[in-house]
């Protein structure tokens, strides 16, 4: 990749779920700035399903194929518009140039989620997370870096906010600038919305689940939240803003329990843990299992007690019950690729003195490299970056 260049990858899903050919479209291209003013670029989706590229201010754009990706040349790249200007006067041309350049820049910023327009939240959230999760080649160095618990602390603590120490965290996830938390224990289970930008971790909304349900994992799913419970085999879908329950469903797992759930935006499926070594994959339409993969630790042993999880960089990040670790699991093979040691984040002997329990809770954030992590009954949520 050229110096200063940037790989950008879009995985776009059309609104038309009945058109399988259009439903999953993956575009990758490279922006190569030539001057300090270059780089403004936009794209527009055409009615026929192709995309049209525009480049501006002397930025060179190479196709995905040229930078080593499989890419169908007929899939829109042949429609590059180099913005030829037929203006007669230089000033007129300059004004038109500036206007179009600004429009293209704004379009690109909106489309990439850098700025949001009223009424476009659902799409922008979806595309922001898609960009984070589907730009796999962008993280090739990370994939290739071996990390084991013997390497000690292989993360950087970025910050910390307060967290209710009576909150038995079972699920942690993020979208729309807020953290969504599923809290467990009978008579104490609830779904909460937290503000990660307030030092106190302000609770913006909280809904009790009643005395008989034990909340477990929860994930963002477009404009909904999908939550599972411990032993009741019941799941719930909530409106992401009001937390109003809009659907309940039954499910089955290897252990007939629910522990963790996350959403793979790239493959459009849920991934579920139940304390066994299995990752269960659910169809998002039927909420039924389509397959399951047995996960193994770096040691080769089955990865027992897989707990809270989060889909990130094409991998499943997993807490393990009663261990201060985060596993990085390849969901296709079930193989653990890295094991991060988090025993020094809040050492067990210190946190036990104030009644805090196990390390549990992993979430993405609005920084594609930063994660939120916490634990059951912890009085803090940390933001961290993994090496
Ligand atoms: Ca999570």
Boltz pocket constraint, residues with backbone or C-beta under 6 A from the ligand:
constraints:
  - pocket:
      binder: B
      contacts: [[A, 171], [A, 172], [A, 173], [A, 218], [A, 261], [A, 262], [A, 308], [A, 309], [A, 310], [A, 361], [A, 362], [A, 363]]
      max_distance: 6.0
